Amino acid sequence: MNIQDKFTEAGFQVSSKSQNPENYDSDILQFLKENYPQTIRGNEIKWDELKSALGLPIDEKVNGYGLNFVGRNVANAKYKQKTTKELKYLGSVNPKLKVGSLKMEDGENLNFSNFQLPTSNLLLKGDNLDCLKILKSYYSGKIKCIYIDPPYNTAGDQFIYPDKFDKEEAEVLGLANISDADFDRMQFSFQTKKSHNGWLSFMYPRLMLARDLLAKDGVIFISIDDNEQANLKLLCDEIFGEENFVETFINRSNPRGNQAKKYTASEHEYILSYAKNINLIVALGEVKDEMEFDKEDENGKYIEIGLRKRGAGASRKDAPNQYYPIYFSMETNEISTIKFENAVEILPKLSDGSDGRWRWSFKSVEENKNLLLVRLVKRNGIREYDIFEKKYFTGDQIKKEKSIIYDKGVNNENATEELTELFDGKKLFDFPKPVYTIKKLLKLSTYKNSLILDFFAGSGTTGHAVMQLNAEDGGNRKFILCQIDEPIHESKPAYQFCIENNLPPVISSITIERLKRAGEKIEDERKKKEVGSWKFEENDTSSSNFQLQSSNSFMVFDLVDAPKLEIDENGQIAMQNTDNDPLSRIYNMIFSVGIDNPTATPECVLENCLYKIGNNYYITNSEELDKSENKHFLSEAIKNGKVFIDGWTASINTTLQNYKEDVKIVF
């Protein structure tokens, strides 16, 4: 019996990372279309695909590659496999305030009791397969846009990612009955970049998880070249559903042409795009009038526009017929131009209190009352009712993007220049993507408050693009980046840069440093444009200034081995790898439970033990609550909200026994 079983037998509620319950309300076919599109083709079920999705054995003897690539069952099993990693919190960074610098080598953490850093941005260091699985509990169905630039299938010898396939792995994945011949073929596929089968097996589970994370109206963009473009298209047709294909954009990324090719000088690469549900997205393009449709109801996305006329011609004398009372009932939400019982009278007033006018005529208000809403606003220190039009989003507001992207800013030379400029003239990265390109894709597919994910972050271009676009249009987009700790060769300038700056010589160090420098540059440019409405003093952490600057800050987590249950020399169950610091243990629970936003700042109730977000309480080192002076903390938490306890640091003590029906143990 393991420790999880002990808690279950003792009557506790237990949850683990492998549990991710979802509720669906649809018939079987619709459920399969939405969640397992690879099992459906033309409204017919592909039985081998369905068996694979259910984890049932299918014939692994396949020829060639494509939809029937060698290693398909392995890739599907890796998608379903529970991660053996958890997160270690390394710190938070605010580029402008220059606080929260990471101590990467010893992993020291910032203490939230000393300093709070609001942010909604994340950077996870480690294999993105594990990162995506950890993100899934909270972020499933929440990502509006995913952009990735995965490693291409080139002449390189090995993957930098630790995907493997050996006899031990086959047993773990439940694939021990594979023939020796097929096993040898798959083992080779996972050992070389020269294998199409290996590349597809590498991409398959990551794209499956990406699909899970996309919002219903989300879009994914994937940069790719000719080596795998055709195969990636087939793979994405299967994973996202061929009916959800949007476009293969031709990106003129190298105007000088790739002279390395033998017969032609190739100027382009591809950007494949797919929707989570093609019926729920609008045309990809820039909104003509730059209105932000950030609200949604059963009729679609909309923006609130004040019914009061603003600007020139807004006074009553400019249009006397459009000055009239509109009546509103707080109880029934009824709106009318005709007075009725218990109604509030609302008149169009200008900011100086003088008579204004409505944008609509008397008749238009009566005919379109369903498009109006009333709410309280604060004007000149006084709360009063105001009326807003719900302007719905249609394709008419979109200037559709053309399939060939040849803007000046999308070429790779620009990307190298902008990154070199950030690093004081040092060329640290060979093939960065241009900020302009990613920014363009974000303009096509996101709103100002959207969440963006890049799980092949590289130098951090996507995070840079999010910050830059926010600075340009006043948005509040958030980014999540994942980057493996790929070692930098000693011959590279980036290696010397890391050594000189006391950073680990891995790509993620460049990612973090690029985000810090880009954020500082953006904040400096913003400060230069200030006209006196507000100003920042250096290192001013007052709440008003601090909140305004937090959009460029980010939290950094590292992947570490999760605790394990092992049998010691005496035959007793022992827990290994439980040395993660208390705050990291709290964050792992937050990610695992999936109720609260992982970027929220936990409030410390009892140091190194009890933290809360809203009415949810998270406990690690629960033995602290068995002390007489601390016992009241648990009872108060249970009385005020939900309580989750870290099972890896918990013991079935007297205090917990008394509250086992009121807490949930989390592994």
N, C-alpha and C positions, 0 to 999 in steps of 0.2 A: 504494500500500500504506500503510495507516495503522499507528499504533503498536501496536494490538492484533494486527494481522496479523503485524507484525514479531516480536512475542513468540511467537506461535503458530508461525511459520516457524522460529524459533530452538529450538523444542522445549519451550517452557514450557507448563504448564497455565494456561489463561486462563478467568476467569469474569467476568461483567458483570451489571449490575442486571436486564437483560432475561431472564436465565436464572433460572428458578425451578422446577427439576425436582421433580415429585411422583410418588410411586409409588402406584398404585391396584391393588387386587386384587378386581375385581368384573366382572360382565358389562357389556356396553355399556349396556343399558337402566338398570341400577342406577347406573352411572357417570354417565349423563346426568341421572338424577333427583337425585343427590346434588350434582353440580357445575354442571349447567346446567339447573335445573328449568324455565326458560322454554321449553326445547325439547320438553317433554313435557306433554301434557294428556290425562288419562284413559288412560294407558298407550299413547297414540299419539304418534308423532313429528310435531312441527310443522316441516315441512321448511324453510320460510323462516327460522324461528328457528335451526334447526341450521346453515343456510347462513350466517346472520349471525354465529353463534358461531365458525364456521370461517373467517370473513373472506371468504367468497365473495359475489359481487355478488347483490343481490336488487332487485326493483323498488322504487324509492324514491317512486313516484307514489302517494301516499296521500291520503285525504280525512279531515278531522276530526282528532280527537286521541284519546288513550286508549292502547290497546295498539298502535295504528298511528299514533302521533304523528309529525309531521314532525321530522326530525332523528334518527330512531331509529338509522340506520346510523352517523351521526356519533357519537352517544353510545356506541355499542358499540365504535367504533374508538378513542374516547378512553379507554375502560376498558382496552383492550389496549395503548395507546401507552406506550412507555417514558418515564419521567419524565426531564426535563432538569435536575432540581434535585438538590442534595445538602444536607447539614446542616452548620451552623456551631454549635459548642458555645459557648453564652454564659455558662454558669455553673450553679451549684447553690445552692439556697436551703433553709435550715432555719429555719422561722419562730421557733421558741422560742430557739434559740441565737444568732439574729441574726447568722449568718455566711453568706458566699456571696452577698451582695447583688450584683445584676447591674449591670454597667456597659454599659447598653444601647446607648449611642451609639457608643462606639469598639469595642465587641465584645470587650473584653479578657476573657481566660479565667482561671478559677482554676487554680492549679498543683497537680495531684494530689500532687506530691512534697512539697508543704508542708502540704496538708490533704486528708483523705479524708472524703467525705460519703456514707455509705451511704443509698441510697434505691431505691425501685422505681417511682417516679412520674415521668411525663414530661409536658412541655408543649412542643408543636411550634408555632412561629409561622410561618404561611404558608398558602397555598392547600391545603385539605384533600385535594384530588384527588391532589396530589403527595405529601402527608404519608402518605396511606393506602397508596400504592404503595411508599413507603420502608418503612413498617411491615410490609408483607406478608411480606418475606423471613423475619423471625423470628417474628412474631406470628400468622401464618396458622393458624387453627384453635385459637387460645389464648384468645380473648376470651369471657368468660362472659356479659357483659351490655353491650349498646350502648344508650345513650340519646342521641337527637339532637332538637334543636328547630331545624329548618332554617328559612331565611328563607321566609316565606309569600309566595304569589303575590298581591301587593296592587297598589295603584294607583301604586306607585313607578315611576320611569322606567327605572332600569337596575339590573342585578345588581352587587353589590359584588365578586363573584368574576370572575376574568379569563377565563372561558370565552369563546372567540371562534370565529368561523367565517368565513373568507374564502378566496379562491382559493389562497393559499399554504398555509393550513391544510388545505384539501381535498386538495392534492397530498401533503402530509406523511402524511395519513391514508389515502392510496390511494383517494380518492373523486373523482378528477379528472373522471370521465365523467358527473357529475350534470348534468342539463339546466339551462339558464339560469333557467327558471321555478322549478324546485325549489330551485335554489341561492338565488335571491332570497328564497324563502319561509323557508328555513332560516337565512339570514343575518339576516333580520328577527327570527326566533324567538330568536336568541342576543343580540339587542340590546335587548330590552324585557322588563320583568317582567310586562307585561300579557298575554303569550302563554302559554297552557297548554302549547303545544309546547315553548317555550323552557324552561319550568320543569321539564318532564318530562325533557328532554334534559340539563338541569343535574343532576337528581337521579339519573338512571339509572346512570352509571358509578360514582358514589359509593356507591350502594346495592349494586351488584355487588361492589365491593371490600369493603364491610361484610360481605356474606355470606361472602366468602372468609376474613375475619378471625374470624368467629364460631366458637366451639367447637362440637363436635357436639351438646352439650346447651345451647348458648347461645340467648339471646333478645334481640331488638331491640325497643326502644320508640321511637316517633316521634310527637312532638307536632305537631298540625296543626289548621287551622281549616277552615271550610266551603269556602274558595276552591279547595282542591285535595284535600280529603279523599277524594272519590270517585275521582279520578284516581290518587291515591297508593295507594289500596286495590287498584286494578287493576294498577298497576305492581308493587306488592309481591307480589301473587298470582303474577305472572310470575317475578319475580326469586327469591323465596324458596319458591315453590310454594304454590298455594292450599290444599293439604292441611296446610301448616304455619302457617296462620293461627290465632292464639290468641284474640284478642279486640280489639274496638274499645272501649276504655274511654272513658266520658263523664266528663270532669274538670270539676267545677264551680269553675272558676277565677276567675269574676267574679260574685260573689253579687249585686252591685248591678245587673248587666246592662249590656251594651254599648249605650249610648244612641245611638251613632253609626249603628246600623242603622235603617232607615226604618220598618219595620213591627213589629219586635219588639225586646225588650231581651234579647239573648242572654247567658246566664250561663255558657256552657260552651265547651270546645274538646275535641278528641279526642286520644287516645293509642292509636295502632295498635300492636299487638304481634304478632310472628312468631317462630317457633322455627326454628333451623337444621334440626332434625329433630324433629318433633312426637312421635315415638315414644320419644325419649330424654330428654324433660323430664317432670317431675312437675307437679302442679297448682300454679299460681301463687298463692302465699299465704304467710303467716307460719307457721313451724314452731311447733306448740303448746307443746312443752316446751323450745324453744330449743336443742335439741341440734344439734351441728354435724356434718353428714355430709361429712367432708372427705377420706375415703379411698375407693378404688374398686377392685374386682376384677371378674372375669367375671360375678359375680352382682349387681353394682350398687354403689351408693354406701353406705358404712357409717361408723359411728363406733365407736371402741373404748371399751368400758365395763368397768372393772375387775370381775372376778368376785368379788373380796373385798368383803364388805359393809362399807359405810362409814357413819359417823354413828351415830345412836341405834340401839341393839339390835344392835351389830356384834360384841359379844364372844361367846366360845364358850358361856358360860352362858346367853345369850339364846336360842340354838337349838343345843343339843348335837349333834343329828343332822346338822347341816350343818358340823360340824368333822370333816374326814377328809382324807387325803392324796390328791393327784392326781399321777400319774406322767407323765414326759415324756422322750422320747428326742431328744437334740440331733442325732443322725445322721439319723433318719427322720421327725422332727416328729410322732411318734405320741403321742397323749394318751389316758390310760386311768385309771380308778379302781382297776384291778387291777395290782399290781406286776409288772413284767417286767424282763428282763435289761438291764443297762446303762442303766436309767432313773433320772432325777433325781426325788427326792421333793419336792413343793411343798406347803407347808401354809399356811393362811390366818393371817397374823400382822397384828396391829395396829401402828400406828406406834411404839408404845412397846415392841414386842417381845413383848407378851402374846398369848395365843391369841385369834384372831378366828373368823370363820366365812365360808363361801361364801354367795353369794346363791342359788345353785341347790342342789337336793337331789342326792344321789348318783345317783339315777335320771335326772334331767335332764341331768347331765353326760354320762352314757353315751349318751343318746339324741340329744344335740345337740353331739357332739364336733366336728362339721364347722364349728360356729360359734365355736369357741374358738381362740385363738392364744396362744403363750407367747413372751415376750421378756425380756431382761435389763433391769432398772431399777436405779437407784441410790437406796437408802433408808438414811438415817442414815449416809451415807458408805460403805455396803457395797453392792456389786453383787450382786443376787440375782434369781431368776426370779419372774415374776409372770404371772398368767393374765388374759386379756381376752376379753370377748364381742364379736363382730362384729355389732352391731345394724344391720340394713339399713334403708334408707330406703324407706318406702311412702307412698302418698297419705294414709294414716291420720294421719300426723303433721302434716298441712297443714290450716290453716284457710283455705279458698279465698277469694280476693279477689272481691268483687262488682264487676260491670261498671260501676256508677256510683260514682265517687269523689267524695264530698262532705264529707270531713273538714274541720274548721275550718282546718287548717294548709295546705290546698292552694290557697288563693286568692292572687291576685297582689298584693293589698294587703299581705299578710304578707311576701311576697318583697321588696317595695319597702322595707318597714320594716326588715327584717333587714339589707339591704344598706346602707341609709342609716345604721343604727347602727354598722356596721363602719367607715364612712368619716366618722365624727365629725359626723353630722348632714347631710352633703352628699348630695344625691340625684344620683348620677352615671349611673344606668342607667334607661332608661324602662320596659322590660318584662322584668325578670329573672324566672326561674322560682323557685318556693319551694324551699328546701332540703328541706322536709317532703315535697314531692311526689317528688323524686328519691330521697330516703331510703326512702320507701315502696316505690318500684319496685325498689330494690336489695334490700330485705327480701324481696320476693316472688320474686326471681329469682337471688340470688347466695348463695354460701357465704362464710365469714369470710376465706377466702384467695383470693377470686375477683379477676379482672382486669376492669376496667370501662373502656369507651372512650366518649368524646363528641367527635365531630369538628366540631361547631358549638358550641364551648365558651362563647361569649359572655362573660358576666361571671364564669364559672367555677363556677356553681352545682353542677355534677356533682362536681367535685373537692372542693368544700366539703362536700357531702353524704357523700362517701366518708370523709373525715376525721372528720366528726361521728358517723357510724354506727360507725366503728371505735372511737371513744372511748366510745360507749355500750355496745357489746357485746364489746369486747376483740378485735375482728377485725383482720385484716391485709390488707384489700382494697387493691388498687393501682389508680391511675387513669392513663389516657393521655388528654390533652386536645389538640385542635388548634384553633387560632384564627387566622384571617387578620388581617393588619395593616390592618383597616378604619379609614380616617381618621375622626377625630372632628371634627364641625363646630365652628368657632370660637365659635359661639353657645352651645354646650353647656357646662354646669358641669364635665363630665369633661375638657373641653379645658383649662380653666383649672387644674384639679387637676394634670394632667400637666405643664403648664408650670411650675407652682409647685414641683413635686417633681422637676424635671429629667428627665422621662420623655417618650418620643416620644408625641405625641398620637394614639394609635391604640388600638383596643379591647383588643388583647392586653396593653397596659400595665395596664389596669384588671383584666384577668384575673389577671395575676401578682400585682398588689398585693392583690387580694381574697383570693387563696390564702394569701399571707403573713399577712395580718391575721386571717383565719379560723383559720389554724393557730396563731397566737399566742394567740388567744382560747381555743381548745380546750385548748391546753397549760396556760394559766393556770387554767382551770376544773378541769382534771385535778389540778393541783398543790394547789388548795384542798381537794380531797377526800382528799389523802394522809393516812395515819394513822401514818406513821413507818416503813413498810416500806422505802421508799426516798425520798430527797429529791434535788432538783437544786439545785446552786449556779448562779448566773447565769454563762452562758458556759462551763459545765463540759463539756469535750469528752473526758472519760475514756471508755474504751471501753464500760463498762457503762451509764453514763447516756446516752451518745451514741446507742447502738443502740436504746435504749428510745424515744427521741424521733424517730428517723429516719422514722417512718411518715408524718409530715406534711411531709417535705422533698420537693423535686422538682428535676429537671434541666430546663433550658430550652435548646432548640435553635431556630435560625432557618433558614429555607430560603434558600439562595443558588444562583446558577447553577452547575451542574456544569461541570467542565473540558470544553473543546471542542477538536477538532482542526481547524485551519485552515491554509490554504496562504498562506505569506508572499509578499512581493513577489519573492523569488528562486525561487519555486516549491517551497520546502521546507516540509515539514509542521511546523507550530508548534502548541504546546499553549497554549490561552488559559484564563484564570480558574483557575490552579492556586495561587492565593495563600492558600488556606485554611490556617490554622495547623496544626501537626503533630498536636495532640490531636484536632482536628476531622477531620483525614484518617483518624486511627485509628478514630474513632467511625463514620465513613462505611463503613469496611471491616467493622466489627463488624455494623452494620445490614445491609450488602449480603450478607455471607457467611451470616448467619442461623444461626450455631451457638451463639454466646454471647448471653446476655441483654444488650441494649444499656444497661441501667441498672447493669451491673456496673462496678466501679472497676478500670480497667486498672492493672496493676503496672508501673511504669517500670523497664525493664532498662537501656536506654541512652537518655538524655534526647533528646527530639525525633526519635527514630528507632525504637526497639524497645520494645514493650509486650506484656504477656501477661495472659491470663485463663485460669486453670487451666493446661492443657497446650497451649493455643493461643496462637501468637505472631503479632503484627501489626506490620508494618514499613512505615514511610514514610521518605522521604529515604534510600533504600537505599545511596546513594553513600557514606554515612558508614561502612558496613560494609566498604568497600574499603580503608579505612585500616588499616595494619598492626596498630595497637593495638586495633582493633575486630573484626578478622576472626573471632576465636574466638566472638563472640556468635552469629553465624549458625549455625556448626557445632553449638554447644551447643543452640540452639533446635531445629534439625532432629533432633538426637539425642533430645530430650525430648518433642517433640510435633509438631503441625501448624503450618506456617508460611504466612502470607498476606502478600503484598507489594503495596503501593499502586502500581498501574501508572502512575498519573499523575505520580509523582515518582521512578520507577525508570528506570534505564538498564541496557542489557545489558552490564554490566561483567564483568570476569574472575571476580570472586567469585560472582556470580549464575550465570554459565555453568557453574561447577563443581557447582552444586546445582540445576540446572534441573528435574531429575526429583523433587526433594524439596520444591519450593515451588509455590505457586499465585499467579499474578498476578491482581489484582482491579482491575476498572475500574468 
